[in-house]
Amino acid sequence: MQPLFSTDSIKIIERAYAEQQGIELYELMQRAGGSAFERARGLWPQASHWLIATGSGNNAGDGLVVARHALRAGFNVTLIALKPYSEFDGDSKQAWQELVSINKEAHQTLDILGFEEALDEDLSFIEVVVDALLGTGVQGDLRDNYSQIIDKLNQLECAKLALDIPTGIYADTGICATTRSGATGHDKNTAFQADATVSFVALKTGQRLNHALEYQGQLLLETLGVRNPLAFGEKAEAWWGDIHHLKGKLPQRSPVGSKFDCGHALIIGGGEHLGGAAILAGTSAIKSGAGLVSCWLHQSNQAAALSHCPEIMWRGFLDVSDFQALEDYQRFQTVGFGPGLGRDSLAEKVFLDGVNRLQAADIPCVIDADGLYWLAQYTSLPLPTQCVLTPHAGEACRLLNAQEEDVFSSGRIEPQLSVDTAYVEQNRIKVAQSLAKKYSAVCVLKGAGTVVSDGEQSFVLAGAHPAMMTAGLGDVLTGLITSFIAQGAKLLDAALLATQLHYEAAVSVAGDRRRGVLASDVIDEITVWINRLEQTAG
């Protein structure tokens, strides 16, 4: 897995590495610009006219190094300068001076456009645009000249490369800057829309979160010689991995054995006329390899559930007293609690009775959906020692607000900020860690760049895809995590593997579609992915 760092940590690592190697920071700028040029030339070998848009600071310096390499390689170059190069200082000034020196020897064209000229100029002949406006230097709102240039560049029908991170994306959060639209009067997201982004030294936390996943395109890493960024005393904010990093966490199964060796999972949910969520969770659990799956849901849903999947043992309830007649919880290896449970008085009783029984028996559980709603109402309710919570941003907000006094006093959430969904999205790693610590659980904070944390270690997985914006996928994830725990996986491993498999299967089944993917389609694709992983895990 790869570590994710804050922008402040990256700066410290760069300085420490330069000191260790006995080089100037300008050497890193040279390497950054040179490697970015080679990446771009490899991606778009036919491009002969390059445009590099520069703002100020080191990102602009990186862009000027790209321009120098492009000129030297025989390409025509157009520069957009939002800050006059005569006002540059430090390493960026040196990069400009070297570009000027090369230009005197080059036979290609080097044009320089200011802000107004760039807005008026016909740039349709450009074949590659390089965003060297701000990179990780975005602070506060984007100024109008930057947002207007970004809009102009985004309209060009050509290849687009961002240096470090697309301008307009905050590197620590992945959140997109907003500007006021003159046409509508409403705020709009404004960031450079890249086909590819070259990140330098190490990955930044925000590059795996939120809007960055939409704007950065293909993410490429150039370490600039820094082989181990952790060697300089800076701690990773989180870790990022893909399915290849996680395939070893798939529970192993022997050809010699029976269904009883593959775990018994229980799903509790499906309140009156709310059976769909529990049916999806149960189906996900049985199709991902659990040897046995039971599902307790309201009696009004039992016939539909049985006809959908007869391989699951469906039990109906009408009152909380029905649970006392059901089998001892000890027969289950794990319980998924909450999908479609409901928010009426019966659901409340089922939740309280179920959690108390799970806690007494110390059975691992996965709490989702309406289970999280009731958990926020009963904040002092003891949970089993092994528990996974799977909130989306709204549910995370509710859980944090329910614990407001205690969470604020612990220092984990700043008391001057309101804990709303915007706060959750801007602090995804911190929020997941806080929830994990508060409830002594593994937290799976769902969203664009799902964060999985046990309070000590945090991981950013999956990505973002419009086809996943559909009902029932959260229930599928609950069933998948529950199944892996029943099969013997540790809680954190189950959460990590399930989260990534869930994403990969959804993207795979979507294909070119952005709409119309059903949760049940994803369940079938998960089965394909699991068996494919099992074949390659060895």
C-alpha positions as CSV (number, residue, x, y, z in Angstrom):
1,M,0.0,0.0,0.0
2,Q,1.1,3.6,-0.6
3,P,1.2,6.2,2.2
4,L,-0.8,9.4,1.8
5,F,0.6,12.6,3.2
6,S,-0.5,16.1,4.0
7,T,1.0,19.0,1.9
8,D,2.9,20.2,5.0
9,S,4.4,16.8,5.4
10,I,5.4,16.7,1.8
11,K,7.3,20.0,2.1
12,I,9.2,18.7,5.2
13,I,10.1,15.5,3.3
14,E,11.3,17.5,0.3
15,R,13.6,19.7,2.5
16,A,14.9,16.7,4.5
17,Y,15.6,14.7,1.4
18,A,17.4,17.6,-0.3
19,E,19.5,18.1,2.8
20,Q,20.3,14.4,3.0
21,Q,21.4,14.3,-0.6
22,G,23.3,17.5,-0.5
23,I,21.2,19.1,-3.3
24,E,19.3,22.3,-3.7
25,L,15.5,22.3,-3.8
26,Y,15.8,23.6,-7.3
27,E,17.1,20.2,-8.3
28,L,13.7,18.7,-7.2
29,M,12.0,21.3,-9.4
30,Q,14.2,20.2,-12.3
31,R,13.3,16.6,-11.7
32,A,9.6,17.4,-11.4
33,G,9.3,19.3,-14.6
34,G,11.5,16.8,-16.5
35,S,9.5,13.8,-15.3
36,A,6.2,15.5,-16.0
37,F,7.3,16.3,-19.6
38,E,8.3,12.7,-20.2
39,R,5.0,11.5,-18.9
40,A,3.1,13.8,-21.1
41,R,5.2,13.0,-24.2
42,G,4.6,9.3,-23.5
43,L,0.8,9.8,-23.2
44,W,0.4,12.1,-26.2
45,P,3.4,11.4,-28.5
46,Q,1.8,13.2,-31.5
47,A,1.3,16.5,-29.8
48,S,3.6,19.2,-31.1
49,H,2.1,22.5,-29.7
50,W,2.1,22.8,-25.9
51,L,0.4,25.3,-23.7
52,I,1.7,25.8,-20.1
53,A,-0.5,27.9,-17.8
54,T,1.5,29.3,-14.9
55,G,0.5,31.2,-11.8
56,S,3.0,31.8,-9.1
57,G,5.2,29.8,-6.7
58,N,6.8,26.4,-7.2
59,N,4.0,24.9,-9.3
60,A,4.7,27.7,-11.9
61,G,8.4,26.8,-11.7
62,D,7.7,23.2,-12.4
63,G,5.6,24.3,-15.4
64,L,8.5,26.5,-16.8
65,V,10.8,23.4,-16.6
66,V,8.2,21.5,-18.6
67,A,8.2,24.3,-21.2
68,R,12.0,24.2,-21.4
69,H,12.0,20.5,-22.1
70,A,9.3,20.9,-24.7
71,L,11.2,23.6,-26.5
72,R,14.4,21.5,-26.4
73,A,12.5,18.6,-27.8
74,G,11.4,20.6,-30.8
75,F,7.9,21.5,-29.8
76,N,6.2,24.9,-30.0
77,V,5.2,26.4,-26.7
78,T,2.7,28.9,-25.5
79,L,2.8,30.3,-22.0
80,I,0.0,31.8,-20.1
81,A,1.4,34.0,-17.3
82,L,-1.0,35.1,-14.6
83,K,1.9,36.6,-12.8
84,P,4.6,38.4,-14.8
85,Y,7.8,36.4,-14.9
86,S,9.8,39.5,-14.1
87,E,8.2,39.3,-10.6
88,F,9.3,35.7,-9.9
89,D,11.8,34.9,-7.2
90,G,13.7,32.0,-5.8
91,D,13.6,28.7,-7.7
92,S,10.8,29.8,-10.0
93,K,12.9,32.8,-11.1
94,Q,15.8,30.4,-11.9
95,A,13.5,28.2,-13.9
96,W,12.4,31.3,-15.9
97,Q,15.9,32.4,-16.6
98,E,16.9,28.9,-17.9
99,L,13.9,28.9,-20.1
100,V,14.9,32.3,-21.6
101,S,18.4,31.0,-22.2
102,I,17.2,27.9,-24.0
103,N,14.7,30.0,-26.1
104,K,17.6,32.0,-27.5
105,E,19.0,28.8,-29.0
106,A,15.7,27.2,-30.0
107,H,14.2,27.4,-33.5
108,Q,10.7,26.7,-32.2
109,T,8.1,29.3,-31.2
110,L,7.7,30.5,-27.6
111,D,4.7,32.8,-27.1
112,I,3.8,34.4,-23.9
113,L,0.2,35.5,-23.1
114,G,-1.0,37.6,-20.2
115,F,-4.4,37.1,-18.6
116,E,-6.5,39.3,-20.9
117,E,-4.7,38.1,-24.0
118,A,-5.2,34.5,-23.0
119,L,-9.0,35.0,-22.6
120,D,-9.3,36.6,-26.1
121,E,-6.8,34.3,-27.9
122,D,-8.0,31.5,-30.1
123,L,-6.2,28.5,-28.6
124,S,-7.9,25.8,-30.6
125,F,-4.5,24.8,-32.2
126,I,-3.1,23.7,-28.8
127,E,-2.6,19.9,-28.4
128,V,-1.5,19.6,-24.8
129,V,-2.3,21.9,-21.9
130,V,-0.2,21.7,-18.7
131,D,-1.8,23.1,-15.6
132,A,1.0,24.8,-13.5
133,L,-1.3,27.5,-12.0
134,L,-1.4,26.7,-8.3
135,G,-1.1,22.9,-7.7
136,T,-1.0,22.3,-3.9
137,G,-0.8,26.0,-3.3
138,V,-4.6,26.6,-3.4
139,Q,-5.5,28.6,-0.3
140,G,-9.0,30.0,0.3
141,D,-11.2,30.9,-2.7
142,L,-9.9,31.0,-6.2
143,R,-9.4,34.5,-7.5
144,D,-11.4,35.5,-10.6
145,N,-8.5,35.5,-13.0
146,Y,-7.6,31.9,-12.1
147,S,-11.2,30.7,-12.4
148,Q,-11.7,32.4,-15.7
149,I,-8.5,30.9,-17.1
150,I,-9.5,27.4,-15.8
151,D,-12.8,27.8,-17.6
152,K,-11.1,28.7,-20.8
153,L,-8.6,25.8,-20.6
154,N,-11.4,23.3,-19.7
155,Q,-13.2,24.2,-22.9
156,L,-10.2,23.3,-25.1
157,E,-10.5,20.0,-26.9
158,C,-7.1,18.6,-26.3
159,A,-5.0,16.6,-23.9
160,K,-4.7,18.0,-20.4
161,L,-2.1,17.4,-17.7
162,A,-2.0,18.7,-14.1
163,L,1.2,19.1,-12.1
164,D,0.9,17.7,-8.6
165,I,-2.9,18.3,-8.4
166,P,-5.4,20.1,-10.6
167,T,-5.7,23.7,-9.7
168,G,-8.9,24.2,-7.8
169,I,-8.6,21.0,-5.8
170,Y,-7.5,21.3,-2.2
171,A,-4.7,18.8,-1.8
172,D,-5.4,17.8,1.8
173,T,-9.2,17.2,1.4
174,G,-9.8,16.6,-2.3
175,I,-12.6,19.2,-2.1
176,C,-13.2,21.4,-5.2
177,A,-13.1,25.2,-5.0
178,T,-16.3,27.1,-5.8
179,T,-16.8,30.3,-7.6
180,R,-19.9,32.3,-8.3
181,S,-21.3,31.8,-11.8
182,G,-22.1,35.0,-13.6
183,A,-24.7,33.3,-15.7
184,T,-26.8,31.8,-12.9
185,G,-25.6,33.6,-9.8
186,H,-25.1,30.3,-8.0
187,D,-21.8,28.8,-6.8
188,K,-20.2,26.3,-9.0
189,N,-17.3,23.9,-8.7
190,T,-14.2,25.2,-10.4
191,A,-11.1,23.1,-11.1
192,F,-8.9,22.2,-14.0
193,Q,-10.3,19.1,-15.6
194,A,-7.2,16.9,-16.2
195,D,-6.8,13.8,-18.3
196,A,-3.8,12.9,-16.1
197,T,-2.1,14.3,-13.1
198,V,1.6,13.8,-12.1
199,S,2.0,13.8,-8.4
200,F,5.5,14.5,-7.0
201,V,7.4,12.8,-4.2
202,A,4.4,11.0,-2.7
203,L,0.6,10.9,-2.9
204,K,-1.3,13.7,-1.2
205,T,-4.2,12.7,1.0
206,G,-6.8,14.6,-1.0
207,Q,-5.8,12.9,-4.3
208,R,-7.8,9.9,-3.2
209,L,-10.8,11.7,-1.8
210,N,-13.9,13.7,-3.0
211,H,-13.7,15.8,-6.1
212,A,-10.1,15.0,-6.9
213,L,-11.3,11.6,-8.1
214,E,-13.4,13.5,-10.7
215,Y,-10.9,16.1,-11.9
216,Q,-7.5,14.5,-11.8
217,G,-7.9,11.8,-14.4
218,Q,-5.1,9.1,-14.4
219,L,-3.0,9.6,-11.3
220,L,0.7,9.1,-11.9
221,L,3.5,9.3,-9.2
222,E,7.0,10.6,-9.7
223,T,9.0,10.2,-6.5
224,L,11.9,12.4,-7.8
225,G,14.3,10.0,-6.1
226,V,12.6,9.9,-2.7
227,R,12.4,6.1,-2.4
228,N,11.0,6.0,1.2
229,P,9.1,9.2,2.2
230,L,8.4,7.6,5.6
231,A,12.2,7.7,6.4
232,F,12.1,11.4,7.3
233,G,9.9,11.2,10.4
234,E,6.6,12.3,8.8
235,K,3.6,10.1,9.6
236,A,1.2,9.1,6.8
237,E,-2.3,10.5,7.2
238,A,-3.6,7.3,5.8
239,W,-2.8,4.5,3.4
240,W,-4.1,3.9,-0.1
241,G,-4.4,0.5,-1.9
242,D,-6.2,-1.2,-4.7
243,I,-7.6,-4.7,-5.1
244,H,-4.1,-6.2,-5.8
245,H,-2.9,-5.0,-2.3
246,L,-5.9,-6.7,-0.6
247,K,-6.3,-10.0,-2.4
248,G,-4.3,-11.8,0.4
249,K,-7.1,-10.9,2.9
250,L,-9.6,-13.1,1.2
251,P,-10.6,-15.9,3.7
252,Q,-9.1,-19.2,2.6
253,R,-11.2,-22.3,2.2
254,S,-10.2,-25.9,1.9
255,P,-11.7,-28.3,-0.6
256,V,-12.1,-30.7,2.3
257,G,-14.9,-29.5,4.6
258,S,-18.5,-28.4,4.6
259,K,-20.7,-25.4,4.8
260,F,-20.2,-25.4,8.6
261,D,-16.6,-24.6,8.0
262,C,-17.4,-21.4,6.1
263,G,-19.3,-19.5,8.8
264,H,-22.9,-18.8,9.6
265,A,-23.9,-15.1,9.1
266,L,-27.1,-13.5,10.4
267,I,-28.8,-10.4,9.0
268,I,-31.3,-8.6,11.1
269,G,-33.4,-5.9,9.4
270,G,-36.3,-5.7,7.0
271,G,-38.9,-4.0,9.1
272,E,-42.6,-4.1,8.1
273,H,-42.8,-3.6,4.3
274,L,-39.1,-2.7,4.2
275,G,-37.7,-6.1,3.1
276,G,-35.6,-5.1,0.2
277,A,-32.5,-4.0,2.1
278,A,-32.4,-7.1,4.2
279,I,-32.9,-9.3,1.1
280,L,-30.0,-7.6,-0.6
281,A,-27.7,-7.9,2.4
282,G,-28.5,-11.6,2.9
283,T,-28.1,-12.4,-0.8
284,S,-24.7,-10.5,-0.8
285,A,-23.6,-12.6,2.2
286,I,-24.6,-16.0,0.7
287,K,-23.1,-15.2,-2.8
288,S,-19.8,-14.0,-1.3
289,G,-19.1,-17.3,0.3
290,A,-20.7,-17.6,3.7
291,G,-21.5,-21.3,4.3
292,L,-24.8,-20.5,6.0
293,V,-26.9,-17.3,6.0
294,S,-29.9,-16.6,8.2
295,C,-32.1,-13.5,7.9
296,W,-34.6,-12.3,10.5
297,L,-37.0,-9.8,9.1
298,H,-40.6,-8.8,9.5
299,Q,-43.2,-11.4,8.7
300,S,-44.7,-9.2,6.0
301,N,-41.5,-9.7,4.0
302,Q,-40.9,-13.4,4.5
303,A,-42.7,-14.8,1.5
304,A,-41.0,-12.4,-0.9
305,A,-37.7,-13.1,0.6
306,L,-38.0,-16.9,0.4
307,S,-39.0,-16.7,-3.3
308,H,-36.0,-14.5,-4.0
309,C,-33.4,-16.7,-2.5
310,P,-34.4,-20.1,-1.0
311,E,-30.8,-20.8,0.0
312,I,-31.1,-18.3,2.9
313,M,-32.9,-19.3,6.1
314,W,-35.6,-16.6,6.4
315,R,-37.4,-16.1,9.8
316,G,-40.2,-13.7,10.3
317,F,-41.0,-11.7,13.4
318,L,-44.0,-9.7,14.5
319,D,-42.8,-8.5,17.9
320,V,-39.6,-8.3,19.8
321,S,-40.8,-11.3,21.9
322,D,-40.3,-13.5,18.8
323,F,-36.6,-13.1,19.1
324,Q,-36.6,-14.8,22.4
325,A,-37.9,-18.0,20.7
326,L,-35.3,-17.9,18.0
327,E,-32.0,-19.7,18.2
328,D,-29.2,-18.6,20.5
329,Y,-26.9,-16.0,19.0
330,Q,-23.9,-18.1,19.8
331,R,-24.5,-20.2,16.7
332,F,-23.6,-17.3,14.5
333,Q,-20.1,-16.1,13.7
334,T,-21.3,-12.6,12.9
335,V,-24.4,-10.5,12.6
336,G,-25.3,-7.7,10.1
337,F,-27.7,-5.4,11.9
338,G,-29.9,-2.6,10.5
339,P,-30.6,-2.9,6.7
340,G,-34.2,-1.8,6.3
341,L,-34.9,-2.2,10.0
342,G,-37.1,0.9,10.2
343,R,-37.6,3.7,12.7
344,D,-40.9,2.7,14.3
345,S,-41.3,1.5,17.9
346,L,-40.9,-2.1,16.9
347,A,-37.6,-1.4,15.2
348,E,-36.5,0.4,18.3
349,K,-37.3,-2.6,20.5
350,V,-35.6,-5.0,18.0
351,F,-32.5,-2.8,18.0
352,L,-32.2,-2.6,21.8
353,D,-32.9,-6.2,22.3
354,G,-30.5,-7.3,19.6
355,V,-27.6,-5.2,20.6
356,N,-27.9,-6.2,24.2
357,R,-27.9,-9.9,23.2
358,L,-25.0,-9.4,20.8
359,Q,-23.0,-7.6,23.5
360,A,-23.8,-10.3,26.1
361,A,-22.7,-13.1,23.7
362,D,-19.9,-10.9,22.3
363,I,-20.7,-11.8,18.7
364,P,-19.0,-9.6,16.1
365,C,-21.5,-7.3,14.3
366,V,-21.8,-4.9,11.4
367,I,-24.2,-2.0,12.1
368,D,-25.6,-0.1,9.1
369,A,-28.5,2.0,8.0
370,D,-31.3,2.1,10.5
371,G,-29.1,0.4,13.0
372,L,-26.9,3.5,12.9
373,Y,-29.9,5.7,13.3
374,W,-30.9,3.9,16.6
375,L,-27.3,3.8,17.7
376,A,-27.3,7.6,17.6
377,Q,-30.4,7.7,19.8
378,Y,-28.8,5.4,22.4
379,T,-25.3,6.7,22.7
380,S,-24.4,4.9,25.9
381,L,-25.5,1.5,24.7
382,P,-22.6,-1.0,25.1
383,L,-21.6,-2.7,21.8
384,P,-19.8,-6.0,21.2
385,T,-16.1,-5.8,21.5
386,Q,-15.8,-6.5,17.8
387,C,-18.0,-4.1,15.8
388,V,-18.0,-2.5,12.3
389,L,-19.9,0.7,11.6
390,T,-20.7,1.7,8.0
391,P,-22.0,5.2,7.9
392,H,-22.3,7.6,4.9
393,A,-21.7,11.3,5.6
394,G,-25.2,12.0,6.9
395,E,-25.1,9.1,9.3
396,A,-21.6,10.0,10.4
397,C,-22.9,13.5,11.1
398,R,-25.8,12.1,13.2
399,L,-23.4,9.9,15.2
400,L,-21.0,12.8,15.8
401,N,-23.8,15.2,16.8
402,A,-25.2,12.6,19.1
403,Q,-21.9,12.5,20.9
404,E,-21.4,16.2,20.7
405,E,-20.4,17.0,24.3
406,D,-18.0,14.1,24.7
407,V,-16.5,14.4,21.2
408,F,-15.9,18.1,21.6
409,S,-14.3,17.7,25.0
410,S,-12.0,15.0,23.6
411,G,-10.5,17.5,21.2
412,R,-11.2,15.3,18.2
413,I,-13.7,17.7,16.6
414,E,-13.2,21.5,16.8
415,P,-16.0,22.9,19.0
416,Q,-16.2,26.1,16.9
417,L,-17.3,24.2,13.8
418,S,-20.8,22.8,13.3
419,V,-20.6,19.1,12.6
420,D,-22.6,18.9,9.3
421,T,-22.1,16.8,6.2
422,A,-19.8,19.5,4.7
423,Y,-17.5,19.1,7.7
424,V,-17.6,15.4,7.4
425,E,-16.6,15.5,3.7
426,Q,-13.8,18.0,4.4
427,N,-12.4,15.9,7.3
428,R,-13.2,12.3,6.1
429,I,-10.1,10.7,7.7
430,K,-10.4,12.6,11.0
431,V,-14.1,11.8,11.2
432,A,-13.6,8.1,10.5
433,Q,-10.9,7.9,13.2
434,S,-13.1,9.8,15.7
435,L,-16.0,7.4,15.2
436,A,-13.8,4.4,15.4
437,K,-12.3,5.6,18.7
438,K,-15.6,6.7,20.2
439,Y,-17.3,3.3,19.6
440,S,-14.2,1.1,19.8
441,A,-15.1,-0.1,16.3
442,V,-13.9,-0.3,12.8
443,C,-15.5,2.6,10.9
444,V,-16.2,2.4,7.1
445,L,-17.0,6.0,6.2
446,K,-18.6,5.6,2.8
447,G,-18.3,8.1,0.0
448,A,-16.0,9.3,-2.8
449,G,-12.8,7.7,-1.4
450,T,-14.2,5.4,1.3
451,V,-12.2,5.7,4.6
452,V,-11.7,2.6,6.7
453,S,-10.3,3.2,10.2
454,D,-9.9,1.3,13.4
455,G,-8.9,4.5,15.2
456,E,-5.2,3.9,14.8
457,Q,-4.7,2.9,11.2
458,S,-6.7,4.6,8.4
459,F,-7.1,3.5,4.8
460,V,-8.6,5.2,1.8
461,L,-10.0,2.8,-0.7
462,A,-12.3,2.6,-3.7
463,G,-13.0,5.7,-5.8
464,A,-16.0,7.4,-7.2
465,H,-18.4,6.4,-10.0
466,P,-21.8,7.8,-10.9
467,A,-23.3,4.4,-11.4
468,M,-22.9,3.7,-7.7
469,M,-25.4,6.4,-6.9
470,T,-28.2,3.9,-6.5
471,A,-30.3,2.4,-3.8
472,G,-29.2,-0.8,-2.1
473,L,-25.5,-0.7,-2.6
474,G,-24.9,0.0,1.1
475,D,-26.9,-3.1,2.0
476,V,-24.8,-5.1,-0.4
477,L,-21.6,-3.8,1.4
478,T,-23.1,-4.7,4.8
479,G,-23.7,-8.3,3.6
480,L,-20.3,-8.6,2.1
481,I,-18.5,-7.4,5.3
482,T,-20.7,-9.7,7.4
483,S,-19.9,-12.6,5.2
484,F,-16.1,-12.2,5.3
485,I,-16.1,-12.0,9.1
486,A,-18.3,-15.1,9.3
487,Q,-15.7,-16.9,7.0
488,G,-12.9,-16.0,9.5
489,A,-11.5,-12.7,8.3
490,K,-10.5,-10.1,11.0
491,L,-12.8,-7.1,11.2
492,L,-10.4,-4.6,9.6
493,D,-9.4,-7.0,6.9
494,A,-13.0,-7.8,6.1
495,A,-13.9,-4.1,5.9
496,L,-11.0,-3.4,3.6
497,L,-11.5,-6.2,1.2
498,A,-15.3,-5.8,1.1
499,T,-15.0,-2.1,0.4
500,Q,-12.7,-2.5,-2.5
501,L,-14.4,-5.5,-4.0
502,H,-17.7,-3.7,-3.7
503,Y,-16.3,-0.8,-5.7
504,E,-14.5,-2.9,-8.3
505,A,-17.6,-5.0,-9.0
506,A,-19.8,-1.9,-9.3
507,V,-17.5,-0.3,-11.8
508,S,-17.1,-3.5,-13.7
509,V,-20.8,-4.2,-14.1
510,A,-21.4,-0.5,-15.0
511,G,-19.1,-0.6,-18.0
512,D,-19.9,2.5,-20.0
513,R,-23.1,3.2,-18.1
514,R,-23.4,6.1,-15.7
515,R,-27.0,5.2,-14.7
516,G,-29.2,2.2,-14.4
517,V,-26.9,-0.2,-12.4
518,L,-28.9,-2.2,-9.9
519,A,-27.5,-3.4,-6.5
520,S,-28.5,-7.0,-7.4
521,D,-26.3,-6.7,-10.6
522,V,-23.4,-5.8,-8.4
523,I,-23.9,-8.9,-6.1
524,D,-23.5,-11.2,-9.1
525,E,-20.4,-9.4,-10.2
526,I,-18.9,-9.6,-6.7
527,T,-19.1,-13.4,-7.0
528,V,-17.1,-13.2,-10.2
529,W,-14.4,-10.9,-8.6
530,I,-14.1,-13.1,-5.5
531,N,-13.5,-16.2,-7.6
532,R,-11.0,-14.3,-9.8
533,L,-9.1,-13.2,-6.7
534,E,-9.1,-16.7,-5.3
535,Q,-7.4,-17.9,-8.4
536,T,-4.7,-15.3,-8.2
537,A,-4.2,-15.0,-4.5
538,G,-1.7,-17.9,-4.4
